[in-house]
Amino acid sequence: MTGVDRDIITRIVEEAHEALEESKSIISMGRDDFIRCRRARYSLRYSIVMLVESLLTLRGDTREGF
């Protein structure tokens, strides 16, 4: 693996970690607060998408769509 490959993998892992931490933070909100906060709901959705995309990229799956 070259230096560039390691940099890319490191960036992807950091992105996945960041998405996971953001998701944990949002999940720790109270249920009612979460339901009332549109920003939190959209942020959680985005974080989940980012986490899944990062993990699929690490796995080598770069297909678009479903």
TORSEMAR-477756 format. One record per residue: x, y, z of N, C-alpha, C in turn; residue in three letters. Coordinates in steps of 0.1 Angstrom, whole numbers, plus 5000, padded with zeros to 4 digits. Example, Ala and Ser with C-alpha at 12.3 -4.5 7.8 and 13.67 -1.06 7.14 Angstrom:
<pts>
513249435078512349555078513249675078ala/512849785071513749895071512950005079ser/
</pts>
This chain:
<pts>
500849885000500050005000500950125000met/500650224992501450344991501050445001thr/501750555002501450665012500150725008gly/499850734996498550794991497450704996val/497550574994496550484998496250495013asp/497250505021497150515035496450645039arg/496750755032496150885034494650875031asp/494250815020492850805016492150715026ile/492750605030492050515040491950585053ile/492950655057492850735070491750835070thr/491650905058490551005057489150935057arg/489050825051487750755051487350705065ile/488350655072488050605085487750715094val/488450835093488050945101486650995098glu/486350995086484951035082483950945088glu/484150815087483250715093483150745109ala/484250765115484350785129483550915133his/483751015125483051145128481551125126glu/481151055116479651025114479150945126ala/479850855130479450765141479250855154leu/480250935157480251025169479051125168glu/478851175156477751265155476351195157glu/476251075152475050995154474850965169ser/475950925176475850905190475351025198lys/475951135194475551265201474051295199ser/473551275187472151295184471251195191ile/471651075191470850975197470750995212ile/471751065218471651085233470651195236ser/470151265226469051365229467851285235met/467051365242465751305246464951275234gly/464051175235463251135224462351255219arg/461651315229460851425225461551545218asp/462751575224463551685218463951645204asp/464351515202464751465189463651485179phe/462451435183461251445174460951585170ile/461051675179460751815176461851895168arg/463051835168464151915162464351855148cys/463951925138464151885124465551875120arg/466351975125467851975122468451845127arg/468151795139468651675145468351555136ala/467051555132466651435124467351435111arg/467551545104468251555091469751525093tyr/470251575104471651555107471951405110ser/471051335117471151195119471151115106leu/470151155097470051085084471351105076arg/471851225076473051255068474251175074tyr/474351165088475451095094475350945091ser/474250895090474050755087474450725073ile/474050815064474450795050476050805048val/476650905055478050925055478750795060met/478250745071478850625077478750505068leu/477650485062477450375053478350385040val/478350505035479250535023480650505026glu/481150555037482550535041482850395043ser/481950315049482250175051482250095038leu/481350135029481250065016482550095008leu/482950225009484250255002485350175007thr/485450165020486550085026486449935022leu/485249885020485049755015485349735001arg/485449854994485749844979484449844971gly/483349874977482049874969481750024966asp/481950054953481750194949480650214939thr/479750114939478550124930477650234934arg/477050294924476150404927474650354927glu/473850414935472450374936472250254944gly/471050184941470650074949470849944942phe/
</pts>
